[in-house]
Amino acid sequence: MDSDSLRTKGSQETLASLMQLDPSPIESPNTDKDLPPLPEQDEDLEPSIKPRSRSATGVGLSGGHGAIFYLTRIQRYSSYTFSLFAGLHLATTSIIPLAARSVPSSESYLLLAREIYQTPLSEPLLVGLPVLAHVGSGLALRVLRRNQNVQRYFGASGADLRCGWPHFSYIAASGYGFAAALAAHVFVNRGLPLAIEGDSSNIGLAMLRSTAMFPTLLCNLSKAQGNIASNFKPRSSAIPRSVFQNRKFSSASQRAMGSVENAIPSGIKLPTIKLDTTLAELYQRASPKNAHVRLGLVFCGVNSGLDLSPEFPRNTKYLYQDSPFNTIPRQELTTENVELQKSLAMKYLSLIPQRDAFISGRAPVILFNVDQTPEQIEHDRREAEATISVLDPSQRPELVFCPGPSSIPMKEYGIEKIAYKIVLDGLQNYPLTNDLETHWYLNSKAALALSGLPTPRSEIIEATGFGPEASACCKICTTDEGELVFIPAKCTGDRGIWLKAQTERVVKAIERRSVPFVLKNQQTFGGAGTWVVSTEQQKQDLLKDMSSEDGALWKLLSQVTESNHHLKPGSIIISDLVENPIGDYGLTFVVKDDGDAIFLAASEQMIDSDNAWIGSTINYSSQDRLHEKFGPLMKRTAKWVAGHGYYGPVGIDILETETPGQTDSHTGERTAYHIVDLNVRTSGSLSLPLLRGHFTSRGLSCASSFSVTVKGTRKDFIEKWRDEFEAGRMFILSWYEDPDANKESIADVVVGAEDENALQRQMKRVRDTTEEVTF
């Protein structure tokens, strides 16, 4: 090749034009420097290169650095922070699920990682700003270096000089492609959920595992805009049901989202409730070895005398004696009593579960419908979603509705185990955090008496044996005259003989006992099944009730059968009365699987004239003192409970006497702190300690939660107490409006105040306009 050919061939005609060269890799130290000036040109050459100013891109006379120097470093160091995020994100969304081969078991790792990179502070610093800085600095570098090359290598044509953007190359294409992929990823996983649902924090592995997620979201977006017919329903079995329904913000629940807005009066701005922690997080702390397990939470109540719905039968093995069971005549405890059945269903299947769902956090909460009509299903969903809509999006539970305990969609929602509040017969075929029989025993009154914990001296009267089946009894029991649930009063067979003998044993034990004393059923909740006997007249009234065919004892013993008699459900406990207590506390804590305990709070209990629990109050400024005061007793209780394999929330009711030994302990221990009830489950006051930050940040040191009956709707109630709601001094913990009762509602509300006196005044104001609810 001759020298003339080299001189006449422009760089534009070579395989890679000099002006198309991209900046060298950012690791090269030479890229930090501007190109040095060329040697002085001959005067007869075209002066295509003008003297350069050393300001924006060059090294100044003062020795300072130009724009390229700083842009290069911005591009380099921004990649470090984004790489940290990308590594965590890739590990929790790809590597761990691949290694574990289980989406549900990997979900917890994603949630833990999100606490690092998806907080209001860390997400902009680790993701948003680094991406913008990296892309922005890269684009700026391309333009600046292209301009330098144009000025240095003057073989460019006039058109090239006028072009403001560098030529496209493979390196540039890869960068643009990655940026486009990242933008699409953000759009699908953050943008679309935010546009459709108002939040994107519920997007998890269970949803992303569906290959049909993207078209599903697009369908939801179209639906939200009114472009899809209102009767559109997804049918594909390849798409998990969790994509479409029962999530707090899911397509099936979108029909109710408008109703959530309708539940709040126009013009009222409710503050967002941020819990200090959640039940889901507490369960993970309680058992670190099971922290990866995806728990489904069941918080409903149950009745042993009456089905709550056709799909939610009464308990026949694990007996509970709630207030209706003890007080309502047995002839009325039938499914023909529609009003009673619906009243119990509203409380046990909606009001109580909502209360615990509010503090559950990011976990599936399983709710059972009051009835299976389309209108009732929609109403149940609407009420629950309206309640939790005030929560911080990151703490909203995943609502899973189903007809009854036998139809919990475990597989569809990736639920690996169930944690429950009350033992349900229908849970026996599911994987559980705690054994049903053990859990039932731990909550029994006899278990507390025999635990070795400081509790008043007690006498346990156990039923011996059990009555035969109705089919093996007398004519009355085997004909239509017989009752399906309870032993008929006119029974002349072995069932009636056995029941009367057991009743006589209990009655004689009561007759021998001198007043004062306390009588309790074996298994109760909500404060029911407790008789405080202080006078002889009260004792005679109790004897009459225990001997009656409609009394609590007759109904209880009627349900002792071959399948449950080993649990001793018919036992009656008679204990000493703690007289003149100076304190009545409800201690809530979490038992860890190693026997340790996590203190939550000590609240004061509120009971009605029938000793039924109606609410609790808490003074946040006293918690450190009360923790120190009851810490040893809490640890003793936790160790005993954990010894039976239980981990999770626990509540104990403590009566404090002025001096130790004032009341005899069952073990002879001299103490001023007497455990009068042990609830190995979520307690009614559990929300109060988790709301400490919400109230104290507003200067409110006291709070209370209590149940009320309201003549009106949720919207009416919020409007009436508008100032308190907007200030965050009051909010709804659970709410259920009876659609057939002329706008009558039952609810749990939480109120806060500056001190105890102000709290009492505020509670009185609310109670004066409402009625109590007992369970």
CORQUIFEN-V666186 format. One line per field, one symbol per residue. burial: I if it has 24 or more other ideal C-beta (glycine too) atoms within 12 Angstrom, else O. A space follows every 10 residues. Layout:
BEGIN
burial->???
END
This chain:
BEGIN
burial->OOOOOOOOOO OOOOOOIIII IIIOOIOOOO IIOIIOOOOO OOOOOOOOOO OOOOOOIIOO OOOOOIIIIO IIOIIIOIIO IIOOIIOIIO OIIOOIIOOO OOIIIIIIII IOIIIOIIOO OOIOOIIIOI IOIIIOIIII IIIIIIIIII IIIIIIOOOI OOOOOIIOOO OIOOIOOOOO OIOOOOOIII OIIOOIIOII IIIIIIIIII OOIOOIIOII IOIIOOOOOO OOOIOOOOII IIIIIIIIII IIIIIIIOII OOIIOOOOOI OOIIIIIIII IIIIIIIOOI IIIIIIIIII IIIIIIIIIO IIIIIIIIII IIIIIIIIII OIIOIOOOOI IIIIIIIIII IIIIIIIIII IIIIIIIIII IOOOOIIIII IIIIIIIIII IIIIIIIIII IIIIIOOIII OIIIIIIIII IIIIIIIOOI IIIIOIIOII IIIIIIIIIO IOIIIIIIII IIIOOIIIOI OOIIOOIOOO OIIOIIIIIO IOIOIIOIII OIIOIIIOII OOIOIIIIII IIIIIIIIII IIIOOOOOIO OIIOIIIOII IIIIIIIIII IOOIIOIIII IIIIIIIIOO IOIIIIIIII IIIOOIIIII IIIIIIIOOO IIIIIIIIII OIIOOIIOOI OOIIIIIIII IIOIOIIIII IIIIIIIOOO OOIIIIOOOO IIIIIIIIII IIIIIIIIII IIOIIIOIOI IIIIIIIIII OIIIIOIIOI IOOIIOIIII IIIIIIIIOO OOOIIIIIII IIIIOOOIIO OIIOOIIOOI OIIII
END
